[in-house]
Amino acid sequence: MFPLLLLATVSSVGQAQQERSPRIVAARAVVAAIVQAAEANRKQPRPLRGDELTQHYVRTAARTAQTLEASQGGQAFLLGIGVALDPSSLIRNNLLVASTWRQIESDTERRTRLAVLGEPQIHGRHDLAQHFAVSAALTVALGEKGAESAGLLKETLDAREGGSGFSFADLGANYAGISLAKRVLADPGKRLAQLEKTFRPRDFVPDPRGLIEGLTTKQFESRFGGLNDARFRKAREQLLQQITALPGYQD
């Protein structure tokens, strides 16, 4: 697991002055498409909300990513949804990825996005959409193991006094985002085309009902020992199996 530096914040990271890389330019195009979709949605007599809004944004991102350079489309899609569906500043203030996030979206652009984004959800929960999208993006930025470690560290910190508690529902959304990213990166052309036409949030993220949430550190250690304990490894494996069985991961 990464040390606590992973969630360390920076009070100010200057906007990158160097020329943006092709990956950053491509990701910016995806974010811009989502913002445009959000602005158009707000003007509708009956704007999309909740899970339908997430579906709309992800399909928009997939459609946009297919118009980009083939070598950039998959990463741009994943980074784009991770930036665009996240209302928090935790990741963009993270020392390891702040430069990437802030090149993809400036502070001014972020304010514009948040003003129109609405509240995309999965299973009726905004936090699950956030965990899913951010973990998908972190898989590009940090790799599969790095994204998993970031999610585990976040839940461990949440279990401390005053936090929301260790949540297997959040963890499931994290693993689902990583699983999506692995598939997209392995075959961008095929997966992006599928996502544009068929993506439904509930097909990709496990139902939180029945998953344990709100555990304090003491409660987590009592039931699962720790992250290296066999009891937790078993629970993790069961969660991964649940994700693998979802319709979105079947060909």
C-alpha positions in Angstrom: 0.0 0.0 0.0 1.1 3.5 -0.7 2.1 5.5 2.4 -0.1 8.3 3.7 1.6 10.6 1.1 -1.0 9.2 -1.3 -3.7 11.3 0.2 -1.6 14.2 1.2 -2.9 17.5 -0.2 -1.2 20.5 -1.7 -2.4 23.9 -0.9 -1.6 25.1 -4.4 -0.4 23.4 -7.6 0.4 25.9 -10.3 -1.3 25.3 -13.7 1.1 23.5 -15.9 2.9 25.8 -18.3 4.5 23.2 -20.4 2.8 21.9 -23.6 0.1 19.4 -22.8 0.7 15.8 -23.8 -1.6 14.1 -26.4 -3.1 12.1 -23.5 -4.0 15.2 -21.6 -5.4 16.9 -24.7 -7.5 13.8 -25.4 -8.8 13.6 -21.8 -9.7 17.3 -21.9 -11.9 16.6 -25.0 -13.8 13.9 -23.1 -14.4 16.2 -20.1 -15.5 19.0 -22.3 -18.0 16.6 -24.0 -19.4 15.6 -20.6 -19.8 19.3 -19.6 -21.5 20.1 -22.9 -23.9 17.1 -22.3 -24.5 18.4 -18.7 -25.4 21.9 -20.0 -27.8 20.5 -22.6 -29.4 18.2 -20.0 -30.1 21.1 -17.7 -32.1 22.8 -20.4 -34.4 19.8 -20.9 -38.0 19.9 -19.6 -37.2 16.7 -17.7 -33.5 16.5 -17.1 -31.9 13.2 -16.5 -31.0 12.4 -12.9 -29.4 9.7 -10.8 -28.4 6.5 -12.6 -29.7 7.7 -15.9 -27.5 10.8 -15.7 -24.4 8.6 -15.1 -25.4 6.4 -18.0 -25.7 9.5 -20.2 -22.3 10.9 -19.2 -20.4 7.6 -19.6 -22.0 6.9 -23.0 -21.1 10.5 -24.1 -17.5 9.9 -22.9 -17.3 6.7 -24.8 -18.7 8.2 -28.0 -16.2 11.1 -27.8 -13.3 8.9 -27.0 -13.9 7.0 -30.3 -13.4 10.1 -32.3 -9.9 10.6 -30.9 -6.5 9.2 -31.9 -6.9 5.4 -31.4 -3.8 5.2 -29.2 -5.3 7.8 -26.8 -9.0 6.9 -26.8 -9.1 4.4 -24.0 -7.0 6.4 -21.5 -8.8 9.6 -22.4 -12.2 8.0 -21.7 -11.1 6.7 -18.3 -9.3 9.9 -17.2 -12.2 11.9 -18.5 -14.9 10.2 -16.5 -12.7 10.2 -13.4 -12.3 13.9 -13.6 -15.7 14.8 -14.8 -17.8 12.7 -12.4 -15.9 13.7 -9.3 -17.1 16.8 -7.4 -14.5 16.6 -4.7 -11.0 18.1 -4.7 -9.2 15.2 -3.0 -7.7 13.7 -6.1 -6.8 17.0 -7.8 -5.0 18.0 -4.6 -3.1 14.7 -4.3 0.6 15.0 -4.7 0.9 12.0 -6.9 -1.6 12.9 -9.5 -2.4 16.6 -9.0 -0.4 17.7 -12.1 -2.3 15.4 -14.4 -5.7 16.3 -13.0 -5.0 20.0 -13.1 -3.8 19.9 -16.7 -7.0 18.1 -17.7 -9.1 20.7 -15.9 -8.2 24.1 -14.7 -9.8 25.6 -11.6 -12.0 27.8 -13.7 -13.1 24.9 -15.8 -13.8 22.9 -12.7 -16.2 25.5 -11.4 -18.0 25.6 -14.7 -18.4 21.8 -14.6 -19.6 21.7 -11.0 -22.2 24.3 -11.8 -23.9 22.1 -14.4 -23.0 18.5 -13.6 -25.9 17.6 -11.4 -25.6 14.5 -9.2 -24.8 11.3 -11.3 -25.4 8.2 -9.3 -25.1 4.4 -9.3 -27.7 2.3 -7.5 -29.1 5.7 -6.4 -25.9 6.7 -4.7 -23.6 9.5 -5.8 -20.7 8.2 -3.8 -20.7 4.9 -5.8 -20.5 6.8 -9.1 -17.6 8.8 -7.7 -15.7 5.8 -6.5 -16.3 3.9 -9.7 -15.2 6.7 -12.0 -12.2 7.9 -10.0 -10.8 4.3 -9.6 -11.1 3.8 -13.3 -9.0 7.0 -13.9 -6.5 6.1 -11.2 -5.9 2.8 -12.9 -4.5 4.8 -15.8 -2.5 7.2 -13.6 -1.2 4.7 -11.0 -1.8 1.3 -12.4 -4.1 -1.4 -11.2 -2.3 -2.0 -7.9 -1.9 1.7 -7.3 -5.6 2.3 -7.8 -6.5 -0.6 -5.5 -4.1 0.7 -2.8 -5.6 4.1 -3.0 -9.1 2.8 -2.5 -8.1 0.6 0.4 -6.2 3.5 2.1 -9.3 5.8 1.7 -11.5 3.2 3.4 -8.9 2.7 6.1 -8.9 6.4 6.8 -12.7 6.6 6.7 -12.8 3.9 9.5 -11.0 6.3 11.9 -13.0 8.3 14.4 -15.2 10.9 12.8 -15.1 9.2 9.4 -17.9 7.6 7.5 -16.6 4.1 8.2 -15.0 1.3 6.2 -17.4 0.5 3.3 -17.5 -2.7 1.2 -20.0 -0.9 -1.0 -17.4 1.8 -1.8 -14.7 -0.8 -2.2 -16.9 -2.7 -4.6 -17.3 0.4 -6.7 -13.6 0.9 -6.6 -12.9 -2.6 -7.8 -15.6 -2.2 -10.5 -13.9 0.9 -11.8 -10.6 -0.9 -11.9 -12.2 -3.9 -13.7 -13.7 -1.5 -16.3 -10.4 0.2 -16.8 -8.6 -3.1 -17.4 -11.1 -4.1 -20.1 -11.0 -0.7 -21.8 -7.2 -0.5 -21.9 -6.9 -4.1 -23.2 -9.2 -3.4 -26.2 -10.2 0.2 -26.4 -11.9 0.1 -29.8 -14.2 -2.8 -28.9 -15.0 -1.7 -25.4 -15.7 1.9 -26.2 -18.1 0.9 -28.9 -19.9 -1.4 -26.5 -20.0 1.2 -23.7 -21.5 3.9 -26.0 -24.4 1.6 -27.0 -25.0 -0.5 -23.9 -23.5 1.0 -20.7 -25.9 0.8 -17.7 -24.4 1.7 -14.3 -26.0 -1.3 -12.5 -24.5 -3.7 -15.0 -21.0 -2.7 -13.8 -21.2 -1.9 -10.1 -22.4 -4.4 -7.4 -25.6 -3.6 -5.6 -24.6 -2.1 -2.2 -27.5 -3.8 -0.4 -26.1 -6.5 1.8 -22.6 -5.2 1.7 -21.1 -4.2 5.1 -20.6 -0.4 5.6 -19.8 2.0 8.4 -17.2 0.0 10.2 -14.9 1.7 12.7 -11.3 0.7 12.8 -12.0 -1.4 15.9 -15.0 -3.1 14.3 -13.1 -3.8 11.1 -10.2 -5.3 12.9 -12.6 -7.4 15.0 -14.3 -8.9 12.0 -11.6 -8.9 9.4 -8.3 -8.6 11.2 -6.6 -6.3 8.8 -5.9 -5.9 5.1 -3.5 -8.8 5.1 -5.7 -11.1 7.2 -7.2 -14.2 5.5 -10.7 -13.1 6.6 -10.4 -9.8 4.6 -8.8 -11.6 1.6 -11.7 -13.9 1.5 -14.2 -11.0 1.6 -12.2 -9.2 -1.1 -12.3 -12.3 -3.3 -16.0 -12.7 -2.9 -16.5 -9.1 -3.8 -14.4 -9.5 -7.0 -16.4 -12.6 -7.9 -19.6 -10.6 -7.5 -18.2 -8.0 -9.9 -17.0 -10.5 -12.4 -20.5 -12.0 -12.5 -22.2 -8.7 -13.4 -23.7 -8.3 -16.9 -21.3 -5.6 -17.9 -18.3 -7.9 -17.6 -19.8 -10.7 -19.7 -19.0 -10.8 -23.5 
